[in-house]
Amino acid sequence: ALDGLLAWADERLGAPLSVDTLAARLAVSPRTLARRFADRLGTSPGAWLLSRRLAAARTLLEETDLPVEAIAARVGLTSAVNLRRRFRARTGTTPGAYRQAFRAP
């Protein structure tokens, strides 16, 4: 059941997903969902969701010329400020610097 949920969530990263939304999709409590994530993936649902959103942002930075604001909206991080803050905390660099470094010869 968790595999189906992960695929479902991956297809909807731009939507307002939350741990409660994910739990409701599986018809379990948020606490049960957290246990299943910890057992299977070694992380929390919220951390997994953020990780998937940042991975999608990296892909868009590498493969498109979309502005950071548009990328943030597409991956469900709501604003460029939020994307920049979370991206920098995870990667140590800004989305713009990442894009520039990725495209450097």
VOBADREN-814741 format. One record per residue (C-alpha): residue in one letter; y, z negated, x negated. Coordinates in nm, 3 decimals, m for minus. Layout:
// VOBADREN-814741
res|y|z|x
A|Y|Z|X
...
//
This chain:
// VOBADREN-814741
res|y|z|x
A|0.000|0.000|0.000
L|0.238|m0.074|m0.286
D|0.198|0.280|m0.425
G|0.313|0.426|m0.095
L|0.610|0.190|m0.087
L|0.712|0.281|m0.442
A|0.703|0.652|m0.364
W|0.890|0.597|m0.038
A|1.162|0.396|m0.213
D|1.189|0.647|m0.500
E|1.267|0.919|m0.247
R|1.545|0.706|m0.094
L|1.727|0.559|m0.393
G|2.062|0.672|m0.253
A|2.002|0.480|0.070
P|2.100|0.116|0.109
L|1.762|m0.031|0.012
S|1.712|m0.402|m0.032
V|1.420|m0.635|m0.093
D|1.423|m0.712|0.280
T|1.404|m0.339|0.359
L|1.111|m0.294|0.122
A|0.932|m0.597|0.264
A|0.985|m0.478|0.621
R|0.843|m0.137|0.527
L|0.519|m0.309|0.424
A|0.539|m0.556|0.713
V|0.532|m0.854|0.476
S|0.778|m1.128|0.391
P|1.013|m1.083|0.094
R|0.822|m1.364|m0.079
T|0.487|m1.186|m0.034
L|0.643|m0.864|m0.158
A|0.775|m1.046|m0.466
R|0.427|m1.181|m0.539
R|0.272|m0.835|m0.506
F|0.533|m0.684|m0.738
A|0.484|m0.962|m0.993
D|0.105|m0.925|m0.982
R|0.102|m0.547|m1.000
L|0.417|m0.452|m1.193
G|0.519|m0.771|m1.370
T|0.868|m0.760|m1.224
S|1.059|m0.840|m0.907
P|1.132|m0.586|m0.631
G|1.505|m0.604|m0.704
A|1.457|m0.549|m1.078
W|1.221|m0.258|m1.010
L|1.470|m0.099|m0.771
L|1.756|m0.133|m1.021
S|1.536|0.011|m1.297
R|1.447|0.315|m1.082
R|1.813|0.367|m0.990
L|1.920|0.355|m1.355
A|1.640|0.594|m1.454
A|1.757|0.837|m1.186
A|2.116|0.800|m1.313
R|2.002|0.880|m1.668
T|1.827|1.193|m1.543
L|2.137|1.307|m1.355
L|2.357|1.237|m1.659
E|2.123|1.446|m1.874
E|2.070|1.734|m1.635
T|2.393|1.772|m1.435
D|2.768|1.772|m1.474
L|2.817|1.551|m1.169
P|3.093|1.293|m1.203
V|2.984|0.933|m1.255
E|3.108|0.841|m0.906
A|2.881|1.104|m0.748
I|2.585|0.992|m0.957
A|2.644|0.631|m0.854
A|2.638|0.731|m0.487
R|2.324|0.943|m0.530
V|2.126|0.664|m0.692
G|2.243|0.390|m0.456
L|2.471|0.197|m0.690
T|2.767|0.253|m0.454
S|3.048|0.290|m0.710
A|3.120|0.419|m1.058
V|3.224|0.067|m1.159
N|2.889|m0.075|m1.051
L|2.698|0.204|m1.227
R|2.898|0.161|m1.547
R|2.848|m0.215|m1.551
R|2.475|m0.203|m1.486
F|2.416|0.099|m1.711
R|2.595|m0.066|m2.001
A|2.409|m0.396|m1.950
R|2.076|m0.210|m1.959
T|2.140|0.053|m2.226
G|2.426|m0.085|m2.434
T|2.640|0.221|m2.370
T|2.845|0.372|m2.089
P|2.726|0.660|m1.872
G|2.989|0.891|m2.024
A|2.891|0.802|m2.381
Y|2.524|0.842|m2.292
R|2.587|1.189|m2.150
Q|2.789|1.290|m2.454
A|2.529|1.160|m2.699
F|2.245|1.322|m2.506
R|2.417|1.659|m2.517
A|2.528|1.638|m2.880
P|2.366|1.904|m3.103
//
